[in-house]
Amino acid sequence: MARGTKIEWADDTCNPEMGCDGCELWDPKNGIKICYAGLWIERMLSKGPVEGYPPAFDQPTIFPGRVAEAARAKDLTGT
């Protein structure tokens, strides 16, 4: 979860799952790498594993607890 995102239409973000098992935008075996998320994750992992990211974009990974953490935000709970 990212608090204070720079996305102008959102205050925060939450990605409970990251990665993709393939689509027409991400098929490295056929030289297709035009998915912004795939390119972003590859850039993040270019120097090695990073906590909170999948081991590789083509290995979708679920991050338990992220939605629960997001739901505790003050603007959602009113506290």
Buried (B, 14 or more C-beta within 10 A) or exposed (E): BEEEEEEEEEEBEBBBEBBBEBEEBBBEEEEBEEBEBBBEBBEBBEEEEEEEBBEBBBEEBEBEEBEEEBEEBEEEEEE
